[in-house]
């Protein structure tokens, strides 16, 4: 069974996006990237009627055949701690997104910037393993330069401040990753606008929600370990959404921080330097 994605030819850039997605998916092979099974590109010369006249026009069909992922997209599972997915499943999803994005950013011929990372573009297989999808906007990034563009395709709320000014770097994905992490943990789709006044209070508030849920589970013995993981993930999310792109970490540093092999102290004290963004280390 496969999933078929039909690209609507509504804009001049639609064909370019289709070709871009096919070319990228053909080269990407990773457990956390959706697999391309095949594609179809067909143009027909059709006859129709318009205002009482017979008209002729070219019609192009663009289809992508992708692996079918049983659980659908991640946005259907966004909820707060009181309902929905348990913490181990959410952590597994966060880790998988991290590894998929690291794979994109560490390609041998240069980083690939996704440019539209969000829960709707993360698909889940039957085991809730996440796979990144929708590479129509993605760019191959030249590490020697910063891309400047007048085209601001993407999703509001996930685009960093500099992207709205036409500046594109891998840090654009890091910002979107931070927003996505926060959604997975808290269920808040309006992030990051609702936590600017007090990040420390925000963490404590969300952590208490999880404590209340975890403590009710019969036979549960890993409360403190899970609370440390939740705190760490929220802090990573806050670091990623720093408005200053030069102060966001790379994917390698993010994974090191998640695994505890890299301290977040320096990032917390130096990266989250905005007057309204202050987070304490766990």
Secondary structure, DSSP 8 states (H G I E B T S, - for coil): -EEEEEE---STTHHHHHHHHHHHHHH---TTB--EEEEEEEEEEEEEEETTEEEEEEEEEEEEEEE--TTEEGGGG---TTSSS-HHHHHHHHHHHHHHHHHHHT-TT--EE-S--SGGGEEE-TT--EEE---TT-EE--TTS-EE-S---S-TTTS-TTGGGTEE-THHHHHHHHHHHHHHHH--TTTTTTSSS-HHHHHHHHHHHHHHHHHTSTT---HHHHHHHHHHHHHHHHHHT-SSGGGS--HHHHHHHHHTSS-SHHIIIIIS-STT------
